[in-house]
Amino acid sequence: MPLSKQLHVLISTLFLLILTLNLILSIKNIKDYLQGEAKIHAQNTATSLGLLLTDSLEQIWDAANEALANQIDTVLLAENVHSAKDRDTLKNMSVLWTSL
């Protein structure tokens, strides 16, 4: 095989090798970039959703806490009514309860 043909094959092989390596590195860089962008986008979405739901969740928690406090008050009043031994104690409790 003449030297010029060998040189042509060597240069072509090196060119294909460099082109292949460049393609592999480009694909890896694109993949890393897209993964980073997806992570940032997911974080931004979670932050936006959290900010959007903050007011709604505060209202829900306030309502739930109020309902729980009312239920506890009702249970405590019922326990105190059952344990009252005389009418005076019941009357005093009702006066105290209305003053709260």
MOWOZI-V812968 format. One line per field, one symbol per residue. phi: phi as a letter, one per 30 degrees, with the letter a starting at -180 (. if undefined). psi: psi as a letter, one per 20 degrees, with the letter a starting at -180 (. if undefined). A space follows every 50 residues. Layout:
# MOWOZI-V812968
phi->???
psi->???
This chain:
# MOWOZI-V812968
phi->.ddddddddddddddddddddddddddddddddddddddddddddddddd dddeddddddddddddddddddddddddddddcdcbdddddddddddddd
psi->pqhhggggggggggghgggggggghgggggggghgghhggggghgggggg hhiggghggggggghggggggggggggghhghiphrhgggghghggghi.
